[in-house]
């Protein structure tokens, strides 16, 4: 199966199964909004469990959201493991806010890929970005072998 043969519906179903098996992020209020080959969007409403002692969203919750959207964007070819990340935090996120996380693949060579990740309070508004960076990863399966379940 080529990457072009992966339907958005089947990819979405596989990503949701992967999310359901992830005990750590399973405690977070994540919602998969979009999924296609090399791209994904997830939202998260910042509730009390995601807050830090300063009254804003915890950086660990933001990093986990970024890692999950990266993983969803790369899941078209099965499990992708994070091998590196660079996430710059720009501004705090208040409780009750909805964060929109997007990831897009910018490069792939063999089993290695690089993705941009943006976390924002208002998609399309550069002044609403709360964190941005790049994530790199390595797929566990051979290139072009199709997705996992």
N, C-alpha and C positions, 0 to 999 in steps of 0.2 A: 504494500500500500504506500503510495507517495503521500507527501504532506498535503498536496492539493486535494487528495481524496478524503481528508478528514473533515467531516461535516461539523458545523458549529454545534449542532444538537448533540451529536455523540461525544464531542470533546467536552461540552458542558456537563454531560452526565458523568463522564470519567472524572472530571475535576471535582464535582460534588461528592463522588464516592471517595476520592482521595481526601478531601476535606473532612468527611465524616470519620475517617480512620485516624485523623491527626488529633490525638488527645490534648496536646498543648494548645494549639490554635482553636480547637473545638470549643473552648470556653469563651472565645471572643465572638462578638456579634458581627460576623462577616457575612456579606451578601454578594454573591457572584452576579455581576450585572451583564458583562459581555465576555465572550471567549471565542477566539479564532486562532488560527495558526500564527504563532509569534506575537500575540497581543491579548491582553485581558484587562478588565476593569472590575474592581471590587470596592464596595463601600463598607464603612464601619461607623456606627453611631457610637460616640464616646459616652459611655455610661460610667457609673461609680467604680466598676471593676477595672477600668482603664486609666483611672486618675492617679496622679502622684500626690505627694504631700504639699505641693505648691498650688493645687487646685486646677491643674491642667493635665492634658493627656500625657501619660508616661512615655518617655522615649522608647522604652522596650516594646510597648504596644504599637507604636508607630513603625519601629523596625520590623516587628513581626508582620504587620500588615504589608509592608514593602516586600518582605521575603515571600509572603504568600501570593501576592499578585505576580511577582517574578516567576514563581513556580508554576502558577496557572498559565502564564503566557508561554512557558516553555514545555508544558505538559503534552503538547501535540505529538511529541516523539517519545513519550513515556517519561519516567521519572528523571528529573534534572536536579542535581545536587548543587547547592550554592558553594562556589569555590572562592568567591571574593565579593566584597560589597563596599561601596563608598556612598554613604547617605549623609547629606548635609541638612541639618535641621535649621530652618529659617525663622520660624516664629512659633509661639505656643498655640495649642489648640484647646479651646474651652470645653468644659463638659457640656453634653447635649448636642455638640456639633456633629455633622456628618462629614466624614473624610472620604473623598473619592481618590482611590489609588489606581493608577494605570501603569502598565508595563508594555514596552514594545521592543521587539528584537531588533538590534541594529547590526549584528554581525553573527555569522556562524561559520566555523571551519571545522569540519569533521564532527567530533562529539563535543566541541566547546562553543559556547555562545555568550554574547554580551547583550544586555538589555538596559534600556533607560527605564527609570522608575520615577514617577511624580506623584506626590500626595498633595491634594489641594482641597480647599473648602468650596471652590467654585470653578469647575472645569472651564478652561478657556480664558480665565482671568489670571494673568501672571502675578498680580498683587495678592492673590489668595493662596499661592503655593506655600505649603508649610514645611515640606522636605522634598529633596530631589537627589538623584544620584544614579549610579550604575551598579548593576549586579552581574556577575559572571557565573557561569555554571558549566557543568559537564553532565551530559546525558549518560545514563547507565546502559542503554541499549544501542545497538548499531544504528547509524544514520540511515533513515529511510525504511526502518523495519516496522514502522507503524507504531501506534500508541499502545500503552499498557492499559490495564484496567484496574 
